[in-house]
């Protein structure tokens, strides 16, 4: 997808409707800075906003994602192409989020080890030792919850019994036994508990 082309198209259609960036943002519930980022080709509008943006600008989703007005003959061809592009972008974003989770977990381990080393070598009182360890534990807990949230919202889990792909509730993800991104959970389709792997497609 050509973000610059899409951004220029959004700007053209907004101006054709006699809307400022601020007015368009108000209609969508976002800031004028968000609209400016779209129009400069820095990012796409969030998927949850695309339907509303389509309606406000009086264009089709295909035209929005292609960055140009389409004839009826080209509509189906670009529809398939845009769906493939969105799927690829979603998979890439999922991989980046899971990579970020691993980096955060590595930082947690480094911080906890650093706090232990500090309390052993440099802390002069029990209070300093307790504060260093306590702060590290609290930070580790907060980061762990954030990592689980990332993992739960990225991609799907695939049941090893029936093959169903689904997004479990955060409570299930958080309390499940796990080994990396493989978790022992109950499938909502077949009702069986099994080790379920993370898939992005």
Secondary structure as GFF3:
##gff-version 3
##sequence-region A 1 201
A	DSSP	alpha_helix	3	16	.	.	.	ID=ss1
A	DSSP	alpha_helix	21	28	.	.	.	ID=ss2
A	DSSP	alpha_helix	32	39	.	.	.	ID=ss3
A	DSSP	alpha_helix	47	57	.	.	.	ID=ss4
A	DSSP	alpha_helix	61	66	.	.	.	ID=ss5
A	DSSP	alpha_helix	72	121	.	.	.	ID=ss6
A	DSSP	alpha_helix	126	153	.	.	.	ID=ss7
A	DSSP	beta_strand	156	158	.	.	.	ID=ss8
A	DSSP	beta_strand	165	166	.	.	.	ID=ss9
A	DSSP	alpha_helix	170	175	.	.	.	ID=ss10
A	DSSP	beta_strand	177	179	.	.	.	ID=ss11
A	DSSP	beta_strand	182	186	.	.	.	ID=ss12
A	DSSP	beta_strand	193	199	.	.	.	ID=ss13
###
